[in-house]
Amino acid sequence: MAKLTKRQKAIAAAIEANKVYTLEEAVAVLAGLPAAKFKESLDVAVNLGVDPRKSDQVVRGATTLPAGTGKTVRVAVFAQGAAAEAAKAEGADIVGFDDLAESIQQGNLDFDVVIAAPDAMRVVGKLGTILGPRGLMPNPKVGTVTPDVAGAVKNAKAGQARYRVDKAGIIHAAIGQVDFSAEAVRQNVETLIADLKKLKPATSKGVYIKKITLSSTMGPGLVVDVNNVSN
């Protein structure tokens, strides 16, 4: 059996088996763990009472986080004319149309989010095999295909969590970094939960928000009391 590292021993000593934490307790535990060699993200996993095998129970969306994500987000926008100028004014890093598509086909992918005006989808659609596998394909369900490209750029720059329920009925989202205050984490998590409730499928029965787990990139997952978070 492999020996535990010092960090693994410290993590094991800091957590209590089977404990359900308040959000503030979970944030404090994760922030107090030995630091990794990089700034770790805080991630939340929410188990939903849905059956993702049913097309009408696939929960997907985007939440603008009030405290942001703590990360710098590079945004590429497919637009032309006034929409392109508006996107630039909101701070889009790359704005183009056919020229942007050609650049992407050549392997230039120096961005985190892609936003497209509806009339650009005839161009963007041809990039599905490149953008799709990387989770970058614009989609109206998460607000990245929209006539209001400037508003979408503003939201992306402010910090958004984008998510889609997985096969196990769980959504995963980055909601901050380990040095965020407990108040900032609470604002972000409660906003996410509120949006998830709005997305509850009509055919979902029983308990909808079943479990919430908070973790850091290199840390353990801590179960958070749903009643301590739900608003």
N, C-alpha and C positions, 0 to 999 in steps of 0.2 A: 504494500500500500504506500502510495507516494506521501511524502512528508508535507505538512501544511507550511506555507510560507508565513512570514511574520504578519503580512497583511491579512492573509486568510484567518490566522489565529485572532487578530484584532477584530475582524469582522464577526467571527464566531462568538467572541466574548461580548460584543456590543449588542447583539440581538437576542431576543427571547423567543424560544420556540413556541409556535401557536398563538403568539400574542397578536391581538388586534389593536392597532395604534390609532391615536388621533392624528390628524394631518400634521399638526405642529410637532408631535413626538416623532413621527416618521422623518420629517424634514431635519430635525435636530440630530437624529441618529445617523442619517446619511451624510450630513454635513460634518459630523464628528469622526467619520472613518478616516483612516490614513489616506492622504491624498495620492491620486494617481499622477502620472507624469504629464498629464494634460488636464484641461478644465473639463470636468465631466458634466454631461447633461443629466437632467432629471426627467424621467420618463414615467408615464402613467399607463397602466393596462386596465381596461374596464371590461368586465365580463357582462355581456348583455343577454337578456332572456329572449333571444331570437334564434331562428333556424336558418342560417345563411345558405342552406341548400335550396331554400325557397326564394325565388327572385324578388318577391314582394317584402322580404325581410332582410334585404341587404342594406345595412346602414352605412352611409357614406356622406362625408361632408367636410367642411372646413370651419374652424373657429378662430376668430381674431382674438388673441390673448391680451387682456388689458395690461399685463406687466411685460409683454413681449416674451421672446425666447432667449434673449441674451446673445443671439448670434447675428452676424451681419449676413443679410440675404441678398444675393445677386439675382436680379430679375431680367429676363429677356422677354421682349414684347413683339408680337407680330401685329403690326398696324401700319396704316398709311394716312397721309393727310393730317387733318386736325387731331384725329385720335392719336397718331404717332407723336405729335407735338405735345399733347396733353400728358402722354405717358412719360416723355422726357422731362416735363416740368415737375412731375411727381417723383423723379429720381430713378427712373428705369435705367439699368446699366447698359442694356443693349436694345436697340429698337431697329427693326427692319421688316422686310417682306420677302421677296424672292431672294434677295441678297443674303438675308439671315438664314433662310432655308439652305442655300448653297454652302454657307459657312458651316452649318451643323452637319451637312452631308460630308464635309471634309474633315469632320472630327473635332470641331471646336465646340466644346460643351462646358464652357466656363460660366455656369449659372446654376442656380438652385431651384428656380421657379420659371415656368414658361406661361405667359398669358397671351391670349389671342382674341382679336376682334372677330366677330362672326364671319365677316367676309374674307378672313385670312385662312379659314379652315380648309379651303380647297388646296392651299399650299401646305399647311401644317399636316393635313391628313396623309401626305406622302412620306412624312417623317415618323410614322407610327412605329416602324421596326427599330428606330433609333431611340426615340423618346419614351415609348411605351415601357420597355423593360427597365428603364431607369426611373419610372414613376414620374416622368416629366410631361406626359401628354396632357395638353389642356383639356378640361372637361367642364361643361356648364354646371354639373352637380356640385362642384367645389368652387365655382365662381371664377374659373380661369379661362372660360370662353364667355365673353361679355362685351356689350357695346361700350360699357363704362370701363375701359382699360385703365384709365387714370385712377379710378377708385380701387380697382383690383391691385394696382401697383402699390398704392398707399397701404392697403391691408397687408400685402405680402411683406412690405418693408417694416410695418409695425410689429410683425411677428404672428404667424398663423400656424395652427396645428391642423394638418390634413390627415384624414384617416378613412379607412375602409375596414369593415368587420372581416376578420379572417375566418377560416374554416371551422375554428373552434368557438366562434361567436364572441371574439374578443377584439376590441379596438386598441391600438397602440398609438401613443402620441408623445412627442417631446414637449414638455411644458415649462422648461426653464433650465437653470443650471444649479449646481450644488451650492453655489454661494448666494443664491436668491434668498431673500428673507421669507420667513414662514407666511407673512401676510401676502407677499407677491405670489407665492405658490398657491395659497388658498384662492386668491382672486382668479388665477388661471384655471385651476382645477374646477372651481365652482362654475365658471363660465362655460367650460367644456361640458360638464355634466348637464347644465341647463340646455345647451344646444343639443346634446344627445337625447334628452327627453323630448325636445321638439321634433326630433327625427324618429321617434318611436313608431314602428309600423302598426297600422291599425289591426293587423292580424296577430300581433305579438300578445300572448296571454301570460298571466301570472306576473311574477317579479321581473321587472325590466332591468334595473341597475342591480346586478347580483353581487358583484365583488369589485373592489378597487384596490390596485396594487401600485405602490410607488417604489421606484428603484433609481439608482444612479447607474451610469454606464458600466462601471466596474464593481458595483455594489450589489447587495442582496435585494430581493423584492420584499417589501414590507406591506402586509395587508392593512388597509386603512378602513376604519369604521364607516360604512356607507352613510349611516345616520349623522355622522359628524361632518359630512361633506354635502350631502344632498340639500338643495335649497327649495 
